[in-house]
Amino acid sequence: MHSAATALEWLLQSKGDSDMTDSSADTSADQPKLARRQFLGFVAGTLVVGSGVVAGVVTAVQNHQQGARGFVQSSDTADADATPVADAGFGETVPVLTTAVTGLGVQRAFTLDPSASFAGRWPVLTGQDAFNGRVEAWVRRALQDYAHEYARSGGFTPVRTPVPGHADDGSYVAPADAVGTADDLRAGTSTAGTAWSRPDAAQAVGFSAGSVLDTMPLPGSTRSDADSRLTDRAEFPEPQAHGHLLAVSCDATQATGSVLGVQLRATRAATIDNVHRTLFEQRQSVFVDIASGTAGTGASLLTDAGRSRTVASLATLLGSDLEASIGTSKKDAPGYDPLRDAIDRGTLLDDVSFDRHGQLVLRFAVETGRLTDEQRGRWAGGLATAGLLTVRVAVGDDDCTPFGRAARQAAGGRMPWSGPARAGATDAQAARTQVSFTAPLAAEATMASAVSTLDADQSAQAEPRTDGPVRPSAYVWPTPADLVACAAVTFDDGPSDYTDTILGDFATAGSHASFMVEGQHAVIYPQQIRDEIAQGHTVCNHTWDHPALTDLTSAQVHDQLTRTDDAVERICGVRPAHVRPPYGFYDDTVAQASPHPLVLWDVDSLDWKEPGQGVVHDKILREAKAGSIVLMHDVHEPTMEMMPKLLRDLRAAGLTLVNLDTLLARAPEQQTQNVIHRLG
């Protein structure tokens, strides 16, 4: 017979500290692994048809309204100062955070499909690529696994779907990308303009991206009963006939000192009797120490010896018999043992956090129907949340890895969250993420209109920049176009006198665009080129003076494009990476002579014909879909005038407007194509 520690030696050695990664590393090579799926069955105490469902919906809507103001503490987890345990004990001690977390935003996706729907929220922390990449990789893996089993195509493709509960007018709270702005907003001293007039704007921090206005995660979304949570129609879709749903949610469990901890939850549900019923769930804790840029999952918090001691404490507390060979199938195990189950499935540290006493808090997903009456009675203190068994274990710094020690000390020190620093993109971040950035505040963006443009003679003689390339004002993780329904609005022929106003409209909408500039206009409006880059948009090459390239020789095509590349680089230090051929005319000669891929479009607004703003608006809204590239022109006054309504309505329809770099960032195979019409 073997001791608990001896029987688990193979598991602990395999876990190690491999989950940690540094922000300077390529996170794609170290993606968090999804635990094997756990069948939950029907959770005890689910809502019944009738008054119970109504009550659940009302409560969920109230919680959703509270959640719009930040990470919100749920009332049943408020024992943050509970007496420490001597070795191990039951009970929740880490509440969902009660206040907004500076620099932390939420990415949101919502897609309805007859066979497989998806509703998800996951956190994004300003400038922390290691953390953001780890979280997004986990979400992507969960979604791919789900789609492979349930989607007709075997894969997931985002489509535009209006999110329930979003304002009909598509209104949007602009991002507070500056760390100091969040405090100004809460104090009511911000001068950011009308974009902050909504009641919940004072609690909006970090940034928001996704298909619609993004609020913080559902209050207690990783603690509440899954079936009840899925009745919230402001967050999750109506059950589809014979369909399935993947619901991804998140909570912040720690924001102290330089350490942030979040808990992710992926719930897979099926439609049964016109109600969402939980099939099984996956969970993952992710931490980041912004002082070092290191990120890791719960498995990276403890050393091998620390995990051995933790397991031994849990075995004593739960009365687990771990002497049998680990890996025994559940049906052959001598009774239901949640600890053995978690070890067998590799989920032991998938839902963990530190409380204010530096204790490790672990939560096990349990199949409540398999618990014996004796277990229910003995573990009552840890079964307050249906389907979860919560325990606390006393650990010391010597049980923790350096990364875990930093998280534990930050939790116990109760230091205020330091928040990420506001910073532009580094060259490494720009290269790895294809450069997608948050727009500045509306008030900052509109200042660009006060800048006088140079006349042609003056600008042609303008000195090149000597202070390095223009960088976007604040760097954030790009919106993943393979998970979220994104589209790119592109503008040909500029810059012009109308470009400044269009830039301000995009900043107010929290969206990004791409500008296909003519070289001859770039030298006339150099400040607009700089503003486009500084505000996170993509600048592309639209030739020097707009000829039909198919009428030119290869050398002439090359000259048109090279002159424009050189002019843009001279102005802002950034060289375009794509070409938009005038009129969409190209042939093999043009494609081969171009130094960059040709980007065309799949939605032609025909705004150059000026048929009326309503006609252009309706055509775009009707034809645009996930992955679309929309053709417009920033040299026509009616186009400028219609932008606020168009941006609002596209967003309300479920599309996130991103620049071309972001749209193509998740499709590397498409970036190498000679001609691109749309994503996919």
Summary of the structure (lengths in Angstrom):
residues: 680
radius of gyration: 26.7
end to end distance: 56.9
largest distance: 89.2
contacts: 2432
relative contact order: 0.13
helix: 37%
strand: 18%
